[in-house]
Amino acid sequence: MSWGVRIDEAMFLGGLPKGEFLREFDADFFFDDQLGNVQNAARHAVPSGHVAAPPAEPAAGSDSSVGKV
């Protein structure tokens, strides 16, 4: 790893609320692509960061010029 960061655990909670679990788990930090999950974790005093998803690619066979000027 070029940043010298080692991840020792990853947990996936599906659609469950994250904040209370992360607080009780004593998570060091939390990253998510859904802003609501990040805000929920932050309300429970868990250091949190939003990871913005890249723009979606147009579907195959769609007219990608629609809406462009």
Biotite code that builds the C-alpha atoms (Angstrom):
import biotite.structure as struc

atoms = struc.array([
    struc.Atom([0.000, 0.000, 0.000], chain_id="A", res_id=1, res_name="MET", atom_name="CA", element="C"),
    struc.Atom([1.529, 3.243, -1.076], chain_id="A", res_id=2, res_name="SER", atom_name="CA", element="C"),
    struc.Atom([-0.064, 5.269, 1.750], chain_id="A", res_id=3, res_name="TRP", atom_name="CA", element="C"),
    struc.Atom([1.145, 2.957, 4.498], chain_id="A", res_id=4, res_name="GLY", atom_name="CA", element="C"),
    struc.Atom([-2.442, 2.360, 5.663], chain_id="A", res_id=5, res_name="VAL", atom_name="CA", element="C"),
    struc.Atom([-3.511, -1.093, 6.808], chain_id="A", res_id=6, res_name="ARG", atom_name="CA", element="C"),
    struc.Atom([-7.186, -2.000, 6.985], chain_id="A", res_id=7, res_name="ILE", atom_name="CA", element="C"),
    struc.Atom([-7.789, -4.721, 9.534], chain_id="A", res_id=8, res_name="ASP", atom_name="CA", element="C"),
    struc.Atom([-11.589, -4.881, 9.461], chain_id="A", res_id=9, res_name="GLU", atom_name="CA", element="C"),
    struc.Atom([-14.470, -4.050, 7.159], chain_id="A", res_id=10, res_name="ALA", atom_name="CA", element="C"),
    struc.Atom([-18.116, -4.418, 8.094], chain_id="A", res_id=11, res_name="MET", atom_name="CA", element="C"),
    struc.Atom([-21.204, -4.249, 5.917], chain_id="A", res_id=12, res_name="PHE", atom_name="CA", element="C"),
    struc.Atom([-24.539, -3.501, 7.587], chain_id="A", res_id=13, res_name="LEU", atom_name="CA", element="C"),
    struc.Atom([-26.793, -3.438, 4.557], chain_id="A", res_id=14, res_name="GLY", atom_name="CA", element="C"),
    struc.Atom([-29.574, -0.886, 5.027], chain_id="A", res_id=15, res_name="GLY", atom_name="CA", element="C"),
    struc.Atom([-29.318, -0.719, 8.823], chain_id="A", res_id=16, res_name="LEU", atom_name="CA", element="C"),
    struc.Atom([-28.645, 2.618, 10.581], chain_id="A", res_id=17, res_name="PRO", atom_name="CA", element="C"),
    struc.Atom([-24.895, 2.968, 11.091], chain_id="A", res_id=18, res_name="LYS", atom_name="CA", element="C"),
    struc.Atom([-24.350, 5.553, 13.844], chain_id="A", res_id=19, res_name="GLY", atom_name="CA", element="C"),
    struc.Atom([-25.295, 3.699, 17.012], chain_id="A", res_id=20, res_name="GLU", atom_name="CA", element="C"),
    struc.Atom([-23.516, 0.516, 15.929], chain_id="A", res_id=21, res_name="PHE", atom_name="CA", element="C"),
    struc.Atom([-20.345, 2.384, 14.964], chain_id="A", res_id=22, res_name="LEU", atom_name="CA", element="C"),
    struc.Atom([-20.303, 4.281, 18.275], chain_id="A", res_id=23, res_name="ARG", atom_name="CA", element="C"),
    struc.Atom([-20.672, 1.075, 20.304], chain_id="A", res_id=24, res_name="GLU", atom_name="CA", element="C"),
    struc.Atom([-18.121, -0.700, 18.106], chain_id="A", res_id=25, res_name="PHE", atom_name="CA", element="C"),
    struc.Atom([-15.751, 2.238, 18.808], chain_id="A", res_id=26, res_name="ASP", atom_name="CA", element="C"),
    struc.Atom([-14.955, 2.712, 15.134], chain_id="A", res_id=27, res_name="ALA", atom_name="CA", element="C"),
    struc.Atom([-11.875, 4.821, 14.374], chain_id="A", res_id=28, res_name="ASP", atom_name="CA", element="C"),
    struc.Atom([-13.522, 6.289, 11.282], chain_id="A", res_id=29, res_name="PHE", atom_name="CA", element="C"),
    struc.Atom([-16.357, 5.664, 8.827], chain_id="A", res_id=30, res_name="PHE", atom_name="CA", element="C"),
    struc.Atom([-16.585, 6.353, 5.079], chain_id="A", res_id=31, res_name="PHE", atom_name="CA", element="C"),
    struc.Atom([-19.694, 5.926, 2.937], chain_id="A", res_id=32, res_name="ASP", atom_name="CA", element="C"),
    struc.Atom([-21.038, 7.068, -0.424], chain_id="A", res_id=33, res_name="ASP", atom_name="CA", element="C"),
    struc.Atom([-24.479, 7.849, 1.031], chain_id="A", res_id=34, res_name="GLN", atom_name="CA", element="C"),
    struc.Atom([-24.582, 11.219, 2.747], chain_id="A", res_id=35, res_name="LEU", atom_name="CA", element="C"),
    struc.Atom([-27.420, 10.136, 5.082], chain_id="A", res_id=36, res_name="GLY", atom_name="CA", element="C"),
    struc.Atom([-25.237, 7.345, 6.518], chain_id="A", res_id=37, res_name="ASN", atom_name="CA", element="C"),
    struc.Atom([-22.342, 9.755, 7.054], chain_id="A", res_id=38, res_name="VAL", atom_name="CA", element="C"),
    struc.Atom([-24.603, 12.270, 8.810], chain_id="A", res_id=39, res_name="GLN", atom_name="CA", element="C"),
    struc.Atom([-26.093, 9.526, 11.017], chain_id="A", res_id=40, res_name="ASN", atom_name="CA", element="C"),
    struc.Atom([-22.639, 8.323, 12.074], chain_id="A", res_id=41, res_name="ALA", atom_name="CA", element="C"),
    struc.Atom([-21.457, 11.885, 12.742], chain_id="A", res_id=42, res_name="ALA", atom_name="CA", element="C"),
    struc.Atom([-24.472, 12.488, 15.031], chain_id="A", res_id=43, res_name="ARG", atom_name="CA", element="C"),
    struc.Atom([-23.167, 9.573, 17.114], chain_id="A", res_id=44, res_name="HIS", atom_name="CA", element="C"),
    struc.Atom([-19.699, 11.171, 17.449], chain_id="A", res_id=45, res_name="ALA", atom_name="CA", element="C"),
    struc.Atom([-18.028, 8.866, 14.911], chain_id="A", res_id=46, res_name="VAL", atom_name="CA", element="C"),
    struc.Atom([-15.435, 10.588, 12.672], chain_id="A", res_id=47, res_name="PRO", atom_name="CA", element="C"),
    struc.Atom([-17.030, 10.280, 9.223], chain_id="A", res_id=48, res_name="SER", atom_name="CA", element="C"),
    struc.Atom([-16.312, 11.133, 5.615], chain_id="A", res_id=49, res_name="GLY", atom_name="CA", element="C"),
    struc.Atom([-18.413, 11.201, 2.477], chain_id="A", res_id=50, res_name="HIS", atom_name="CA", element="C"),
    struc.Atom([-16.964, 9.443, -0.573], chain_id="A", res_id=51, res_name="VAL", atom_name="CA", element="C"),
    struc.Atom([-18.620, 10.948, -3.625], chain_id="A", res_id=52, res_name="ALA", atom_name="CA", element="C"),
    struc.Atom([-19.453, 8.455, -6.359], chain_id="A", res_id=53, res_name="ALA", atom_name="CA", element="C"),
    struc.Atom([-18.175, 9.267, -9.858], chain_id="A", res_id=54, res_name="PRO", atom_name="CA", element="C"),
    struc.Atom([-20.755, 10.347, -12.444], chain_id="A", res_id=55, res_name="PRO", atom_name="CA", element="C"),
    struc.Atom([-22.643, 7.412, -13.933], chain_id="A", res_id=56, res_name="ALA", atom_name="CA", element="C"),
    struc.Atom([-21.710, 6.318, -17.437], chain_id="A", res_id=57, res_name="GLU", atom_name="CA", element="C"),
    struc.Atom([-24.516, 6.471, -20.009], chain_id="A", res_id=58, res_name="PRO", atom_name="CA", element="C"),
    struc.Atom([-26.235, 3.125, -20.557], chain_id="A", res_id=59, res_name="ALA", atom_name="CA", element="C"),
    struc.Atom([-25.060, 1.171, -23.599], chain_id="A", res_id=60, res_name="ALA", atom_name="CA", element="C"),
    struc.Atom([-27.088, 2.124, -26.649], chain_id="A", res_id=61, res_name="GLY", atom_name="CA", element="C"),
    struc.Atom([-28.450, 5.339, -25.091], chain_id="A", res_id=62, res_name="SER", atom_name="CA", element="C"),
    struc.Atom([-28.138, 8.703, -26.807], chain_id="A", res_id=63, res_name="ASP", atom_name="CA", element="C"),
    struc.Atom([-25.470, 10.382, -24.652], chain_id="A", res_id=64, res_name="SER", atom_name="CA", element="C"),
    struc.Atom([-25.914, 13.675, -26.532], chain_id="A", res_id=65, res_name="SER", atom_name="CA", element="C"),
    struc.Atom([-29.356, 14.273, -25.009], chain_id="A", res_id=66, res_name="VAL", atom_name="CA", element="C"),
    struc.Atom([-29.249, 17.219, -22.654], chain_id="A", res_id=67, res_name="GLY", atom_name="CA", element="C"),
    struc.Atom([-25.807, 18.399, -23.809], chain_id="A", res_id=68, res_name="LYS", atom_name="CA", element="C"),
    struc.Atom([-25.292, 21.823, -25.291], chain_id="A", res_id=69, res_name="VAL", atom_name="CA", element="C"),
])
